[in-house]
Amino acid sequence: MTSKTRSAVETLPPAGSVAASEVSLYRSVLQIKKDHDLEELGISFWDAQTTIQWSYNADHYFHAASTMKLAVLLGVFRQVDRGELALDSPVHVRNRFTSIVNQEPFMLDLGGDADPDVYGHLGKTLTVRELAYWMITKSSNLATNLLVDVVGIGMIQRALDDLEIDGVRVLRGVEDQAAFDAGINNEVTANGLLKMLRVIAEGRAYSEAASHEMLTILLDQQFRSGIPAGLPKAARVAHKTGNISTVHHDAGIVFLEGREPYVLVILTQFSAETARGTAVADVSRDIFNTIAGMTYE
């Protein structure tokens, strides 16, 4: 079957066809956006089983929140694969970083960090492998900034460029308030994150070994209210969430028994007055139900 890419469908196709499923999905997505009072919604989907790609508002830039940690992970494994960094290398755990704007030092609010496993080691060391693991699985901001310092923002961008991944802009670490006040933020699109996850899923992120290591870490993600919440319990999801006050994102590779995986990215933005809700899980459920009900042309 040839690859298909559709973001909207103007005429009704035959019932039961792939195109009919896409019409239904498009309408459902619009309803979810309305029901959850979302300001913006971005979706990108790629199915390795059928080669079908579907998207909605997928080139719109969102505040990255913690999805930027996927790019940091890629930067780390670029250096590992090139022999310029070892996963067992020790890193001194400290809570002192430098703003990219004014070169002034700043500290993270450790009380708001999701991972005491890292800040419990202040003054000690953790390995690159341990920091990468906690950065993804518990979204540790402290681990993230330590790895950004180890690898460097420039190298993270080079990793993206090496693999021809556009739609992802990583300009700074986490909680650099001076940079935030200056309007310097990490941004992502649904298509950009999907490209990054595809190279990992397909073993093309520098090497099969590097891709496998990253996939193993992503499969241990501990926050499961997004994409996994819309799937059967037997599904395995290698993913990274991203949450701040007005965004809730999830980007992952979904493994279901008896078929090739699919990659799904769901980005949502809402007002400060709107509760986070279940929009990401609802879209994930609709995607799953749609592919389960497709008949292929």
C-alpha positions as CSV (number, residue, x, y, z in Angstrom):
1,M,0.0,0.0,0.0
2,T,1.3,3.5,-0.8
3,S,1.9,6.0,2.0
4,K,-1.0,8.4,2.7
5,T,-0.9,11.8,4.3
6,R,-4.1,13.7,5.1
7,S,-4.8,16.6,7.5
8,A,-8.4,17.2,6.4
9,V,-10.8,15.5,4.0
10,E,-13.4,17.5,2.1
11,T,-15.6,14.8,0.6
12,L,-17.0,11.7,2.2
13,P,-15.3,8.5,1.0
14,P,-16.8,5.0,1.0
15,A,-17.7,3.7,4.5
16,G,-15.1,1.5,6.0
17,S,-12.2,2.8,4.0
18,V,-9.1,4.4,5.3
19,A,-10.3,7.8,4.1
20,A,-13.6,7.4,5.9
21,S,-11.8,6.6,9.1
22,E,-9.7,9.8,8.7
23,V,-12.9,11.9,8.2
24,S,-14.3,10.4,11.4
25,L,-11.0,11.1,13.2
26,Y,-10.8,14.6,12.0
27,R,-14.3,15.4,13.2
28,S,-13.6,13.7,16.6
29,V,-10.4,15.7,17.1
30,L,-12.3,19.0,16.5
31,Q,-14.9,17.9,19.0
32,I,-12.2,17.1,21.6
33,K,-10.6,20.5,21.0
34,K,-14.0,22.1,21.7
35,D,-15.0,19.9,24.6
36,H,-11.7,20.6,26.4
37,D,-11.7,24.3,25.5
38,L,-8.2,23.9,24.0
39,E,-6.5,27.0,22.6
40,E,-4.3,24.9,20.4
41,L,-4.1,21.2,19.5
42,G,-1.4,19.6,17.4
43,I,-1.3,15.9,16.4
44,S,1.1,13.9,14.3
45,F,0.7,10.1,13.7
46,W,2.7,7.6,11.7
47,D,1.9,3.9,11.5
48,A,4.7,1.5,10.6
49,Q,2.2,-1.3,9.9
50,T,0.3,0.6,7.1
51,T,2.7,3.5,6.4
52,I,-0.3,5.8,6.9
53,Q,0.5,9.3,8.3
54,W,-2.1,11.7,9.6
55,S,-1.8,15.1,11.1
56,Y,-3.6,18.0,12.5
57,N,-2.0,21.4,13.0
58,A,1.3,19.5,13.2
59,D,3.7,22.3,12.2
60,H,2.4,24.7,14.8
61,Y,5.1,25.5,17.5
62,F,4.2,24.9,21.1
63,H,6.2,25.6,24.3
64,A,8.1,22.3,24.6
65,A,7.9,21.8,28.3
66,S,9.6,18.6,29.2
67,T,9.3,17.1,25.7
68,M,12.6,19.0,25.0
69,K,14.3,16.2,27.1
70,L,13.9,13.9,24.1
71,A,16.3,16.2,22.3
72,V,18.7,16.2,25.2
73,L,18.6,12.4,25.2
74,L,19.4,12.4,21.6
75,G,22.4,14.7,22.1
76,V,23.7,12.5,24.9
77,F,23.6,9.4,22.7
78,R,25.2,11.2,19.8
79,Q,28.2,11.8,21.9
80,V,28.1,8.3,23.4
81,D,27.9,6.7,19.9
82,R,30.8,8.8,18.7
83,G,32.9,7.7,21.7
84,E,33.1,11.2,23.1
85,L,31.1,10.4,26.2
86,A,30.7,7.3,28.3
87,L,27.4,6.3,29.9
88,D,29.3,5.3,33.0
89,S,31.0,8.7,33.3
90,P,30.4,10.3,36.7
91,V,28.7,13.7,36.8
92,H,28.9,15.9,39.9
93,V,25.4,16.6,41.1
94,R,24.9,20.3,41.9
95,N,22.1,22.8,41.8
96,R,23.9,25.8,40.2
97,F,23.6,26.7,36.6
98,T,24.2,29.8,34.4
99,S,21.6,31.7,32.5
100,I,22.1,32.0,28.8
101,V,20.9,35.6,28.9
102,N,22.9,37.4,31.5
103,Q,25.4,34.7,32.6
104,E,24.1,35.0,36.1
105,P,23.8,31.9,38.3
106,F,20.4,30.4,39.0
107,M,19.1,27.4,41.0
108,L,16.2,25.0,40.4
109,D,13.3,24.8,42.7
110,L,14.0,21.3,44.0
111,G,10.7,21.2,45.8
112,G,8.9,21.2,42.5
113,D,11.2,18.6,40.8
114,A,9.6,15.3,40.2
115,D,12.7,13.3,41.1
116,P,14.2,13.1,44.6
117,D,16.5,10.3,43.2
118,V,18.6,13.0,41.7
119,Y,18.5,15.8,44.1
120,G,19.1,13.3,46.9
121,H,22.6,13.0,45.5
122,L,23.5,16.7,45.8
123,G,27.3,16.9,46.4
124,K,27.8,13.4,45.1
125,T,27.9,11.9,41.6
126,L,25.6,10.0,39.3
127,T,26.5,8.5,36.0
128,V,25.4,9.9,32.6
129,R,23.3,6.7,32.2
130,E,21.5,7.3,35.6
131,L,20.9,11.0,34.8
132,A,19.5,10.1,31.4
133,Y,17.2,7.6,32.9
134,W,15.8,9.9,35.6
135,M,15.5,12.8,33.1
136,I,13.1,10.7,31.0
137,T,11.3,8.4,33.4
138,K,10.7,10.9,36.2
139,S,11.2,14.0,34.1
140,S,13.9,15.3,36.5
141,N,14.7,18.9,35.8
142,L,18.0,18.7,37.7
143,A,19.2,15.7,35.7
144,T,18.2,17.6,32.5
145,N,20.3,20.7,33.3
146,L,23.2,18.6,34.4
147,L,23.2,16.8,31.1
148,V,22.7,20.0,29.1
149,D,25.9,21.2,30.8
150,V,27.7,18.0,30.0
151,V,26.7,17.9,26.3
152,G,26.1,21.6,25.5
153,I,23.1,23.2,23.8
154,G,25.1,23.4,20.5
155,M,25.7,19.7,20.5
156,I,22.0,19.0,21.1
157,Q,21.1,21.1,18.1
158,R,23.8,19.4,16.1
159,A,22.2,16.0,16.9
160,L,18.9,17.2,15.5
161,D,20.6,18.6,12.4
162,D,22.6,15.4,11.9
163,L,19.3,13.4,11.6
164,E,17.5,16.1,9.7
165,I,14.9,16.7,12.4
166,D,13.3,20.1,12.1
167,G,10.4,21.4,14.1
168,V,12.3,21.2,17.4
169,R,14.2,24.1,18.9
170,V,16.2,23.6,22.1
171,L,17.7,26.9,23.2
172,R,18.2,26.5,26.9
173,G,18.0,24.3,30.0
174,V,15.1,24.2,32.4
175,E,14.0,27.0,34.8
176,D,16.2,29.7,33.3
177,Q,13.9,32.5,34.4
178,A,16.0,35.3,32.8
179,A,15.8,33.5,29.4
180,F,12.0,32.9,29.9
181,D,11.5,36.6,30.7
182,A,13.4,37.5,27.5
183,G,11.1,35.3,25.5
184,I,13.7,32.6,24.9
185,N,12.0,29.2,25.1
186,N,12.3,25.7,23.9
187,E,9.6,24.9,21.2
188,V,8.4,21.9,19.4
189,T,6.0,20.9,16.7
190,A,4.1,17.6,16.6
191,N,5.8,16.8,13.3
192,G,9.2,17.5,14.7
193,L,8.8,15.2,17.7
194,L,7.4,12.5,15.5
195,K,10.5,12.6,13.3
196,M,12.7,12.3,16.4
197,L,10.8,9.3,17.7
198,R,10.7,7.6,14.3
199,V,14.5,7.6,14.0
200,I,14.6,6.0,17.4
201,A,11.9,3.4,16.6
202,E,13.6,2.5,13.3
203,G,17.0,2.2,14.8
204,R,18.4,5.1,12.9
205,A,19.4,7.3,15.9
206,Y,23.1,7.1,15.2
207,S,23.2,3.3,15.6
208,E,20.9,0.4,16.5
209,A,22.6,0.1,19.9
210,A,22.1,3.8,20.7
211,S,18.5,3.6,19.5
212,H,17.8,0.5,21.6
213,E,19.3,2.2,24.7
214,M,17.0,5.2,24.2
215,L,14.0,3.1,23.6
216,T,14.6,1.0,26.7
217,I,14.7,4.2,28.8
218,L,11.5,5.6,27.2
219,L,9.6,2.4,27.9
220,D,10.2,2.9,31.6
221,Q,8.3,6.3,31.6
222,Q,6.4,6.6,34.9
223,F,3.9,9.3,34.0
224,R,1.0,7.5,32.2
225,S,-2.0,9.9,32.1
226,G,-1.4,10.9,28.5
227,I,-1.1,8.5,25.5
228,P,-1.1,5.2,27.6
229,A,-4.4,6.2,29.4
230,G,-6.2,5.9,26.0
231,L,-4.9,2.5,25.2
232,P,-5.5,-1.1,26.3
233,K,-3.5,-2.2,29.3
234,A,-1.4,-4.6,27.3
235,A,0.0,-1.8,25.1
236,R,3.6,-0.8,25.7
237,V,4.5,2.9,25.2
238,A,8.0,4.4,24.9
239,H,7.2,8.0,25.5
240,K,7.9,11.4,27.0
241,T,5.4,13.8,28.6
242,G,5.6,17.5,28.9
243,N,3.5,19.5,31.4
244,I,3.5,23.1,32.6
245,S,0.7,25.3,33.7
246,T,-0.9,25.7,30.3
247,V,0.3,22.8,28.2
248,H,0.0,19.0,28.4
249,H,1.9,17.0,25.8
250,D,2.8,13.4,25.2
251,A,4.9,11.9,22.4
252,G,5.5,8.2,22.1
253,I,6.0,5.0,20.2
254,V,3.1,2.5,20.8
255,F,3.7,-1.2,20.7
256,L,0.7,-3.5,20.3
257,E,0.8,-7.3,20.0
258,G,0.8,-8.7,16.5
259,R,1.6,-5.5,14.6
260,E,4.3,-3.0,13.9
261,P,4.4,0.0,16.2
262,Y,2.9,3.4,15.6
263,V,4.3,6.8,16.6
264,L,1.9,9.4,18.0
265,V,2.5,13.0,19.2
266,I,-0.2,15.0,20.9
267,L,0.4,18.6,21.9
268,T,-2.2,20.7,23.8
269,Q,-2.3,24.3,25.0
270,F,-5.1,25.7,27.1
271,S,-5.8,28.9,29.2
272,A,-4.7,29.2,32.8
273,E,-8.3,29.0,33.8
274,T,-8.9,25.7,32.0
275,A,-8.3,22.4,33.8
276,R,-5.8,20.0,32.2
277,G,-8.4,17.4,31.6
278,T,-8.1,14.2,29.6
279,A,-7.7,15.6,26.0
280,V,-4.4,13.8,25.3
281,A,-5.8,10.5,26.5
282,D,-9.0,11.1,24.5
283,V,-7.1,11.7,21.3
284,S,-5.0,8.7,22.0
285,R,-8.1,6.5,22.4
286,D,-9.6,7.8,19.2
287,I,-6.4,7.1,17.2
288,F,-6.3,3.6,18.6
289,N,-10.0,3.0,17.8
290,T,-9.6,4.4,14.3
291,I,-6.7,2.1,13.3
292,A,-8.4,-0.9,14.9
293,G,-11.5,-0.2,12.7
294,M,-9.7,0.5,9.4
295,T,-10.0,-1.6,6.3
296,Y,-7.1,-1.0,4.0
297,E,-7.4,0.0,0.3
